[in-house]
Amino acid sequence: MTQGALCLVGFGPGHGEHLTIRAREAIREAEVVVGYRTYIDLVADLLEGKEVVSTGMTEEIERARAAVEAARAAIRAAAHAME
């Protein structure tokens, strides 16, 4: 059985140039990126070819479920670390 992975990444708020090297790597390695719509927009240049799941404010539970489901489906997922 292939194993998925879930990496929690901090990528907002703030300018993309403030992302750590490891955050960039996690997003680059991910097949699915899950996050708050406003923060997803901040890293749009890193998302080409990826499945993106973005939701609005107060939808943290839905984002968490989407990230866990992707990892369970043997997909490498990166999710914005949720408050």
N, C-alpha and C positions, 0 to 999 in steps of 0.2 A: 504494500500500500504506500503510495506517495504521500508525503506529509506536507501540509501547507505551513505557512508561517505568518505570524502577525507581529508587526513592529509598530509600536506607538511612537509617533514623531511629533515634535513641536514645530509647527510651521506657520504660526500666526498668533497674534497680529504682528505686523512689522514688515519691513522691506525684505524681499527675497535675498538680498546680499548678506543678511544677518543669519541665514541658515548655517548650521554647522556642516562640516564635511560629511559626518555620519548621517545627518538628516538627508542630505542630497543623495547619498549612496542608497539609503533605505528607499527613498522615492524612486530612484533609478531602477533598483532591483525589483520593485513591486510590479505585479500585474494589475492589481486593483488598488486605487487610492481612495480612501473614504475621509470625508471631512465636512466641516461647516462651509457652506457655499462661499462666503466672503473670503475665507482663508484659502480655499481651493483656488480662487481667482489669483491669489498672490503667488502661487507656484505653477500657474498655467503653462509656463515655458518648459516645465519638467514632465508634463503629462502626456505628451504625444504618444499615441499607440497604447495607452492604458485605459482600462475601464475605470471610470470615475463615478463615485457615488457621492453626491453632495446634497445636503439638506439645509433647511433654514434653522434659525435660532430656535432653541427649546426642543430640538429633535435629537438629543443626544442618545437616547435609548435606541432609536432606529439606526443611527450611525454605528453604534456599538454592535448591534445585531448583524448589520451588513458586514462589518469587518470580521466578526467571528465566523459567520457563515462562509465567507470567502476562504478563510484559513481552514475551516473544516472540509471544504471542497478541494483541498490540496492546492490552493492557490496562494501565491505570495502576496500578502496584503500589507499596505501601510496605512495607518489611520492617524489622523490628527489627534494628539493626546487631548482627551476631553476633560473639561473641568468637572 
